[in-house]
Amino acid sequence: MHIPRQAIFENRYDAGVKLAAKLEEYKNQSVIVFAIPNGGIPVGMQVALALNAELDLVISRKIPIPLRPEGGFGAVADDGTTIYNEPVLKHINLTEQQINYQVNLVRSNIQQRSIFYRGNKPLSLISGKTIILVDDGLASGYTMMAAVESLRRRRPKQIIVAVPAAPAAAVINVEKTADKVVTVETAYTPKFYVSDYYKYWNVLSDQEGLKAFDDWKMRRYQSKLNPPQIK
């Protein structure tokens, strides 16, 4: 029986504020915050505002196991980067045709969501810059790892993964691809559920994710019009 732990974040916005406090050294630096939709956008928004950084998106999705969509055997990012969880693949024993079918479904979904979120907006130039890659939490870490590998191809200076909560095993996985992993809470428990860390948790729709992204754009625009006065 799973007994939920006591929540430490009110919601994703609160989680973003607490996560930003762990990243203060990057304030006013040459940093771009990237969020993974949908749940990572409210978190990334708060981090970007606190650090006075730009916010962009990288779409990365798990590859669901047939007939068990809550589980995954890897992940795909929006530039086509694909990574597999080899131990899971061996266990579920899928054919190459089944694997390719699932991957193509995810790629199609990512393409649609990329158009929904980005339209014709060009990719951010990240060469030589520090990237802070944000989500609302980690499970296995493979979705995050695909996002890291995708951004790495664009030659940033470094990639820091930042999440409010994660299990220790996922942190170890992600540390293999990222330059650094920052969490508010790392769990050393046999069972881990991201939702346990939030008092108010819901699965964000694309529309809610886009609304949060648009809200950041407006607040960023206003801050540029009215920069803080130095006394």
C-alpha positions in Angstrom: 0.0 0.0 0.0 1.3 3.4 -1.0 1.2 6.0 1.7 1.6 9.6 0.3 4.3 11.7 1.9 3.6 15.2 3.1 3.5 17.7 0.2 6.2 20.4 0.2 4.9 22.4 -2.7 1.6 24.1 -3.0 1.6 23.8 -6.8 4.0 24.1 -9.7 4.4 27.8 -9.4 5.4 27.5 -5.7 7.7 24.7 -6.7 9.3 27.0 -9.3 9.9 29.7 -6.7 11.6 27.2 -4.3 13.6 25.7 -7.2 14.8 29.2 -8.3 16.2 29.7 -4.8 18.6 26.9 -5.4 19.8 28.5 -8.7 20.5 32.0 -7.5 24.2 31.8 -8.7 22.8 32.0 -12.3 20.9 35.2 -11.9 21.6 37.8 -14.5 24.0 35.5 -16.3 24.0 34.3 -19.9 21.3 31.7 -19.2 18.3 30.4 -21.0 15.7 28.3 -19.1 14.1 25.5 -21.1 10.9 23.9 -19.8 9.5 20.5 -20.8 5.7 20.9 -21.5 3.3 20.7 -20.0 4.0 20.5 -16.3 7.5 22.0 -16.6 6.2 25.3 -18.0 4.8 26.9 -14.7 8.0 25.7 -12.9 10.3 27.1 -15.6 8.3 30.3 -15.8 9.1 31.1 -12.1 12.7 30.1 -12.5 13.2 32.3 -15.6 11.5 35.3 -13.9 13.6 34.9 -10.7 16.9 34.6 -12.7 16.0 37.3 -15.2 16.5 34.8 -18.0 14.7 33.9 -21.2 12.3 31.0 -21.3 12.0 28.5 -24.1 10.5 25.0 -24.6 12.0 21.6 -25.5 9.3 18.9 -26.1 10.3 15.5 -24.9 7.9 12.6 -24.4 8.2 9.1 -23.1 7.6 6.1 -25.4 4.7 4.2 -23.9 4.7 0.5 -23.5 1.9 -1.1 -25.6 -1.2 -1.8 -23.4 0.6 -0.3 -20.4 0.8 3.4 -21.4 1.6 4.5 -17.8 5.0 2.8 -18.3 7.7 3.7 -20.9 10.7 2.1 -22.6 12.5 5.3 -23.6 11.8 8.9 -24.8 11.9 11.1 -27.9 12.7 14.8 -28.1 11.5 17.3 -30.6 14.5 17.1 -32.9 14.1 13.4 -33.2 16.6 12.4 -30.5 15.6 9.0 -29.2 16.9 7.1 -26.2 15.8 3.7 -24.9 15.6 2.1 -21.5 17.4 -1.1 -22.5 16.6 -3.1 -19.3 12.9 -2.4 -19.8 13.1 -3.2 -23.5 14.6 -6.5 -22.8 12.0 -7.3 -20.2 8.9 -6.4 -22.3 10.4 -8.2 -25.4 8.9 -6.1 -28.2 9.5 -6.7 -31.9 11.4 -4.1 -33.9 8.2 -3.3 -35.7 6.3 -2.7 -32.4 9.2 -0.4 -31.2 9.2 1.6 -34.4 5.4 1.9 -34.3 5.4 3.4 -30.8 8.3 5.7 -31.6 6.6 7.1 -34.7 3.4 7.7 -32.7 5.3 9.8 -30.2 7.2 11.7 -32.9 3.9 12.6 -34.6 2.5 13.8 -31.3 5.6 15.9 -30.6 5.4 17.4 -34.1 1.8 18.5 -33.5 2.6 19.9 -30.1 5.7 21.8 -31.4 3.5 23.5 -34.0 0.9 24.3 -31.2 3.5 25.8 -28.9 6.0 27.4 -31.3 4.2 28.1 -34.6 6.9 29.5 -36.8 9.1 30.9 -34.0 12.8 30.0 -34.7 14.8 28.0 -32.2 16.7 29.9 -29.6 20.5 30.3 -30.2 22.1 28.5 -27.3 25.7 28.0 -28.5 28.1 28.9 -25.7 25.3 29.6 -23.2 24.3 28.0 -19.9 21.0 26.0 -20.2 18.8 25.3 -17.2 16.5 22.5 -18.2 13.3 22.3 -16.0 10.5 19.9 -15.4 8.0 19.5 -12.5 9.8 16.3 -11.4 11.6 13.2 -12.6 10.3 9.6 -12.7 12.8 7.4 -14.5 14.6 10.4 -15.9 14.6 9.2 -19.6 12.3 12.0 -20.8 14.8 14.5 -19.3 17.8 12.6 -20.7 16.3 12.8 -24.3 15.8 16.6 -23.8 19.4 17.0 -22.6 20.8 15.0 -25.6 18.7 17.1 -27.9 19.9 20.4 -26.5 23.5 19.2 -26.4 23.6 19.0 -30.2 23.2 22.7 -30.3 26.5 23.2 -28.4 25.6 25.1 -25.2 28.3 25.9 -22.7 26.7 23.6 -20.1 23.3 22.0 -19.3 22.0 22.1 -15.7 18.9 20.0 -15.0 16.7 21.5 -12.3 13.6 19.8 -10.9 11.6 20.3 -7.6 11.7 16.6 -6.7 13.2 13.4 -8.0 14.2 9.9 -6.9 17.9 9.3 -6.3 18.0 6.6 -9.1 16.7 9.1 -11.7 19.2 11.8 -10.5 22.0 9.3 -11.1 20.7 8.5 -14.6 20.4 12.1 -15.6 23.8 13.0 -14.2 25.2 10.7 -16.9 24.1 13.2 -19.6 23.7 16.6 -17.8 26.6 18.7 -16.4 24.8 19.1 -13.1 21.4 18.2 -11.5 19.7 20.5 -9.0 16.7 19.4 -6.9 14.8 20.9 -4.0 14.2 17.3 -2.7 15.9 14.0 -3.7 14.0 10.9 -2.5 15.7 7.8 -1.2 12.6 5.6 -1.1 11.5 2.4 -2.9 8.4 4.1 -4.3 8.3 7.6 -5.8 5.4 9.6 -7.2 5.9 13.2 -8.3 2.4 14.1 -7.4 3.1 13.3 -3.7 5.2 16.4 -3.5 2.4 18.8 -4.5 -0.6 19.8 -2.4 -2.5 20.7 -5.5 -1.6 18.4 -8.5 -3.3 18.0 -11.8 -2.2 16.9 -15.3 -1.9 20.1 -17.3 -3.5 20.2 -20.7 -1.8 21.8 -23.7 -4.1 24.8 -23.4 -3.1 25.3 -19.8 0.6 24.9 -20.7 0.3 27.5 -23.5 -1.5 29.9 -21.2 1.4 29.7 -18.7 3.9 30.3 -21.5 1.9 33.3 -22.8 1.7 34.6 -19.2 5.5 34.5 -18.9 5.9 36.3 -22.2 3.6 39.1 -21.0 5.4 39.4 -17.6 8.8 39.3 -19.3 7.7 42.1 -21.7 6.5 44.2 -18.8 9.7 43.7 -16.8 11.7 45.0 -19.9 9.5 48.1 -20.1 9.8 48.7 -16.4 13.2 47.5 -15.2 13.9 47.6 -11.5 15.5 50.9 -10.3 19.0 50.6 -8.9 19.3 52.7 -5.7 
